[in-house]
Amino acid sequence: MDRQDIYAKLEELDITLPTVGASAAAYAMCVQSGNVAYLSGHLAKKDGKVWVGKLGAALTTEEGHVAARSVAIDLLATLHAHLGDLNRVKRIIKMTSLVNSTADFTGQHLVTNGASELFSDVFGESGKHARSAFGVAQVPLGACVEIEVIVEVACGSDRA
């Protein structure tokens, strides 16, 4: 059974992909080797600016969950810009999440669920992935969450 068109699913979820920005340093936002795309870490944003804060101090687990979901949407936008068609995504393979958190905060996995759930909502079974969620002392620019993903994509006429 074919899965639903990804753009129809995004519309159903009331998700509009944002405009993709350029990388902020000497790296690419997405690199593809064969049928695997590697997306660089994306920082959480709120109102178009880096969402700064530390989980367990200034931010709650629920706010972190929303931040991780917003990162997943930005990752989809980058993937769309790279592939030209999100229907070419065959599977979200692996996600790594860095959660800017206090030493006693242990809810990194709950924060990261914001992104994991979004990928499952959009891609169904193909959105379920292997994952690591780390608590870190700091993330670039003070962002609360940074997430990177590895994605299997259809090449050429090989459609998802």
C-alpha angles and dihedrals in degrees: 000000000000116000122237119277105272094226091052088050091050089051091049089052090048091241121151115190112235125229110275118240128211122260114277096224144007099320141081122252090224133013124187126203114181107314096339124092120197115203119202120234113287121205125227114258133195122191089353095304133096108280101233124198148092123255111235091029119044097002134055126223089252091055089049090051090054090046092053090049090053090052090053090054090051090049089053090051091053091047091050090051091050099043101030089220127051089201085078089070108109098177144346098236107182138359127194118195126193113197117196099224146153119261092256097046110108102170099093090121091054091050091048091051087076089071097035092053092049092053090049091048091052102038103024114209089354089062094061108102147169110266148187124197118193132187109222135185093235143357123207114286089006093284115168095225138018122187134184129186141197115214135190111221135188113252124217112324091352099108126192 
